[in-house]
């Protein structure tokens, strides 16, 4: 066996029974490998040969509990689509424990491992379709440099699972320093369990935000401010790469500022600021352009949950206030980097806003525009210009952009182009790319999944033989509907 029992630690389990329920995963019949991330396996120190074997397959399907594991499901609450939903919890996720990682312990969690006390009306399972999407996107976001949970592997089973239609079961093994959510704090605050709330907050501060203990004033207000800063940076990175999360409920928000719970996500194709990627989001609450404000709304809910640990409400409001400046500033820095501008100057936000309005008016493909612009610093602007119907308006904007570039002291066109190509990806996980891999996987062919995974792990490189993954989406892509059903 590759994992000695002593390798496992269980910090979250040590919080006590108020925080979780111990239980074993529910086995699945005839499991098989769907995909693995060798990079995550290396970070966890897992032997590649063991990862190909039956013991690993059974363990990461939930069929076997290895010595040293202490599986549990945690309880939390939350706001869903803006409404208080009460107690939620890990309805199909089971935490196995922690393994050592390069920067500290990493939690290992099975998603789709069976019923828990928090499953409510659910069946505790995940389907192959959504598990592949989460696996691919977790690793794709990491390669883009965006804070995220990781995915070690996906296993599948012929066991039937009913969603809109009968699908087959799968389990994705997720990895993160912690899966604690805003909703964990909401649970103990709203239920009046303030000692448990303090215990949880102290746990998060001690293990992940130790500087908050040393900060002047209230350490829990300092925690709220630190979480707000991380969340601001994460959402700015989402916006800059055209990523829509799809279901930003408070129970899907990481206390560490990580992208978690990949459900109805989407990377933008044609740029539409009001795009809603979640077919279940009929009100458009989680549209792309609303994500920054929704993140603040969720942080405000976290602040309300932490109020019992603060001196007064003003402390929470003061801790939240920096987000209003941090998020737009972080986004502007990201947009400047995409434009090849080394620093932010007066007028840059207007330059960016004008461009985004032009892109929206002509429904310009988001990823292809930025990649072509990266090449246009040295080469011709014609391939970029061809993306627009309003050619004269684009020409006027492009003239301003070139003038802004060349006004920078020591401007070097080749260096700027190289920097932009390291910032603007060649490939992202578009819905249609994932759909092709999923449809082949349903037939037992995982070769397209592996090819796509390899490309997504190198998003800024032009990989030979992968040009088809970087092109415009086919017409049928606009018909793909992604919902909360997974």
Residue pairs with C-beta under 8 A, 6 or more apart in sequence:
1 50
1 55
1 66
1 67
2 46
2 47
2 50
2 51
2 55
2 56
3 46
3 50
3 66
3 68
3 99
4 67
4 68
5 66
5 67
5 68
6 68
7 45
7 68
7 99
7 100
8 68
8 69
8 70
8 96
8 97
8 98
8 99
9 97
9 98
9 99
9 105
10 70
10 97
10 98
11 98
11 105
11 203
11 207
12 19
12 20
12 72
12 74
12 95
12 98
12 107
12 178
12 180
12 203
13 20
13 22
13 70
13 72
13 95
13 97
15 199
15 200
15 203
16 199
18 75
18 188
18 193
18 196
19 74
19 75
19 184
19 196
19 200
20 72
20 73
20 74
20 75
20 95
21 72
21 73
21 75
21 116
21 117
21 118
22 70
22 71
22 72
23 71
23 72
23 73
23 94
23 116
23 117
24 62
24 65
24 71
25 61
25 62
25 63
25 65
25 71
25 94
25 110
25 113
25 114
26 62
26 113
26 114
26 115
26 124
27 61
27 62
27 63
27 114
28 61
28 62
28 63
28 155
28 157
28 159
28 169
28 171
29 157
29 158
29 159
30 157
30 158
31 57
31 58
31 61
31 63
31 155
31 156
31 157
32 57
32 155
32 156
32 157
33 52
33 57
33 153
33 154
33 155
33 156
33 446
34 128
34 131
34 132
34 135
34 153
34 154
34 155
34 156
34 170
34 441
34 446
34 449
35 132
35 135
35 136
35 153
35 154
35 446
35 449
35 450
35 453
36 51
36 152
36 153
36 154
37 135
37 139
37 150
37 151
37 152
37 153
37 453
38 48
38 51
39 139
39 457
40 139
40 150
40 151
40 152
40 175
41 48
41 51
41 152
41 153
43 101
43 102
43 106
43 150
43 175
44 99
44 100
44 101
44 106
44 108
44 152
44 175
45 99
45 100
46 56
46 152
50 56
51 153
55 64
55 66
56 153
57 155
58 64
59 65
59 66
59 69
60 110
60 152
60 153
60 155
60 171
60 173
61 113
61 155
61 157
61 171
62 94
62 110
62 113
62 114
62 171
65 71
65 96
68 97
69 96
69 97
70 96
70 97
71 94
71 95
71 96
71 97
71 110
72 94
72 95
73 89
73 90
73 91
73 93
73 94
73 95
73 116
73 117
73 118
74 89
74 90
74 95
74 179
74 184
75 87
75 88
75 89
75 90
75 117
75 118
75 184
75 187
76 87
76 88
76 89
76 90
76 181
76 183
76 184
76 186
76 187
76 251
77 84
77 85
77 86
77 87
77 88
77 183
77 186
77 187
77 190
77 191
77 251
78 85
78 88
78 181
78 182
78 183
78 186
78 187
78 249
78 250
78 251
78 252
79 85
79 186
79 249
79 250
79 251
79 298
79 301
80 88
80 249
80 250
80 251
81 249
81 281
81 283
81 285
82 285
82 297
84 190
85 249
85 251
87 118
87 187
87 191
88 118
88 120
88 183
88 187
88 251
89 116
89 117
89 118
90 116
90 118
91 116
91 118
91 119
91 120
91 122
91 124
92 111
92 112
92 113
92 114
92 115
92 116
92 119
92 122
92 123
92 124
92 125
92 126
93 109
93 110
93 111
93 113
93 116
93 174
93 179
94 109
94 110
94 113
94 114
94 116
95 107
95 108
95 109
95 179
96 108
96 109
96 110
97 107
97 108
98 105
98 106
98 107
98 108
99 105
99 106
99 108
100 106
101 175
101 177
103 177
104 177
105 177
106 175
106 176
106 177
107 175
107 176
107 177
107 178
107 179
108 152
108 173
108 174
108 175
109 173
109 174
109 175
109 176
109 179
110 171
110 172
110 173
110 174
111 126
111 131
111 134
111 171
111 172
111 173
111 174
112 124
112 125
112 126
112 127
112 131
112 169
112 170
112 171
112 172
113 124
113 171
114 124
114 125
115 122
115 123
115 124
116 124
123 161
123 162
125 159
125 161
125 169
126 161
126 169
126 170
126 171
126 172
126 486
127 161
127 163
127 167
127 168
127 169
127 170
127 486
128 156
128 167
128 168
128 169
128 170
128 438
128 441
128 442
129 167
129 438
129 442
129 486
130 170
130 263
130 485
130 486
131 154
131 156
131 170
131 171
131 172
131 486
132 154
132 170
132 434
132 437
132 438
132 441
132 449
133 262
133 265
133 429
133 434
133 438
134 151
134 172
134 174
134 262
134 263
135 151
135 153
135 154
135 172
135 453
136 429
136 434
136 437
136 449
136 452
136 453
136 456
137 262
137 265
137 429
137 434
138 148
138 149
138 150
138 151
138 174
138 262
139 150
139 151
139 453
139 456
139 457
140 428
140 429
140 456
140 457
140 459
141 148
141 243
141 259
142 148
142 150
143 456
143 457
143 458
143 459
144 237
144 241
144 425
144 428
144 459
145 237
146 234
146 237
146 238
146 241
146 243
146 259
147 230
147 233
147 234
147 237
147 256
147 257
147 258
147 259
148 258
148 259
148 260
149 174
149 175
149 176
149 179
149 254
149 258
149 259
149 260
150 174
150 175
150 176
151 172
151 173
151 174
151 175
152 173
152 174
152 175
153 172
153 173
154 170
154 171
154 172
154 173
155 170
155 171
156 168
156 169
156 170
156 441
157 168
157 169
157 170
157 171
158 168
158 169
159 168
159 169
160 166
160 167
160 168
160 169
161 167
161 168
161 169
163 485
163 486
164 485
168 442
176 254
176 256
176 258
176 260
177 208
177 256
178 204
178 207
178 208
178 254
178 255
178 256
179 254
179 260
180 200
180 204
180 254
180 255
180 256
181 250
181 251
181 252
181 253
181 254
181 255
181 260
182 250
182 251
182 253
182 255
182 298
182 299
182 301
182 302
182 305
183 249
183 250
183 251
183 253
184 200
184 255
185 197
185 200
185 201
185 255
185 302
185 305
185 306
186 250
186 251
186 301
186 302
186 305
187 193
188 194
188 196
188 197
188 200
188 305
189 197
189 304
189 305
189 306
189 307
189 308
190 305
194 308
194 309
197 305
197 306
197 308
197 309
198 309
201 220
201 223
201 306
201 309
204 223
204 255
205 212
205 213
205 219
205 220
205 223
206 213
208 255
208 256
209 222
209 223
209 226
209 227
211 222
211 226
212 219
212 220
212 222
212 223
212 226
213 219
215 222
217 315
218 309
218 310
218 311
218 315
220 306
220 309
220 310
221 306
221 310
221 315
221 316
221 318
221 319
222 319
223 306
224 299
224 302
224 303
224 306
224 316
224 319
224 320
225 319
225 320
225 322
227 255
227 257
227 299
227 302
228 299
228 319
228 320
228 322
228 323
228 326
229 257
229 322
229 323
229 326
230 256
230 257
231 253
231 257
231 295
231 298
231 299
231 323
232 295
232 323
232 326
232 327
232 330
233 257
233 326
233 330
234 257
234 258
234 259
235 291
235 292
235 295
235 327
236 292
236 327
236 330
236 331
236 333
236 334
237 243
237 330
237 334
238 244
238 245
238 259
238 291
239 288
239 291
239 292
239 331
239 334
240 331
240 334
240 335
240 338
241 267
241 425
241 428
242 267
242 268
242 271
242 288
242 366
242 367
242 428
243 265
243 266
243 267
243 268
243 428
244 265
244 266
244 267
244 268
244 275
244 276
244 277
244 286
244 287
244 288
244 291
245 252
245 259
245 265
245 286
245 291
246 263
246 264
246 265
246 266
246 277
246 278
246 281
246 286
246 482
247 261
247 263
247 264
247 278
247 280
247 281
247 286
247 484
248 286
248 291
248 294
248 295
248 298
249 298
250 298
250 301
250 302
252 260
252 261
252 263
253 260
253 295
253 298
253 302
254 260
263 278
263 482
263 484
263 486
264 277
264 278
264 279
264 280
264 281
264 482
264 483
264 484
265 277
265 482
266 275
266 277
266 430
266 431
266 482
267 366
267 367
267 428
267 429
267 430
267 431
268 275
268 288
268 366
268 367
269 365
269 366
269 430
269 431
269 472
269 473
269 477
269 478
270 363
270 364
270 365
270 366
271 356
271 359
271 360
271 363
271 364
271 365
271 366
271 369
272 288
272 360
272 363
273 287
273 288
273 289
273 356
273 360
274 284
274 287
274 288
274 289
275 287
275 288
276 284
276 286
276 287
276 288
277 286
277 288
277 482
278 286
278 482
278 483
278 484
279 481
279 482
279 483
280 483
280 484
280 485
281 287
284 290
285 294
286 294
292 327
292 328
292 331
295 323
295 327
296 320
296 323
296 324
296 327
299 320
299 323
300 320
303 316
303 317
303 319
303 320
304 316
306 316
307 313
307 316
310 316
328 349
329 344
332 344
332 348
332 349
332 352
333 344
335 348
335 352
336 342
336 343
336 344
336 348
336 352
337 419
337 420
337 423
338 370
338 373
338 420
338 423
338 424
339 351
339 352
339 373
339 401
339 404
339 405
339 420
340 374
340 377
340 405
340 416
340 417
340 419
340 420
341 348
341 404
341 405
341 408
342 408
343 408
345 404
347 404
348 404
351 397
351 400
351 401
351 404
354 397
355 397
355 401
358 364
358 388
358 390
358 393
358 394
358 397
359 366
359 369
361 389
361 390
362 387
362 388
362 389
362 390
364 387
364 388
365 387
365 472
365 473
367 424
367 425
367 427
367 428
367 430
368 387
368 470
368 471
368 472
369 384
369 387
370 424
370 425
371 421
371 424
371 425
371 426
371 470
372 383
372 384
372 387
373 384
373 420
373 424
374 417
374 420
374 421
374 423
374 424
375 383
375 417
375 421
376 383
376 384
377 405
377 413
377 416
377 417
377 420
378 413
378 414
378 417
381 398
384 394
384 398
385 391
385 394
385 395
385 398
388 394
405 411
405 416
421 460
422 460
423 460
424 460
425 459
425 460
426 459
426 460
426 461
426 462
426 463
426 470
427 455
427 456
427 459
427 466
427 469
427 470
428 456
428 459
429 452
429 456
430 473
430 477
431 473
431 477
431 480
431 482
432 473
432 474
432 476
432 477
432 480
433 452
433 469
434 452
435 477
435 480
436 448
436 452
437 448
437 449
437 452
440 446
440 447
440 448
440 449
441 448
441 449
451 466
452 469
454 463
455 463
455 466
455 469
462 470
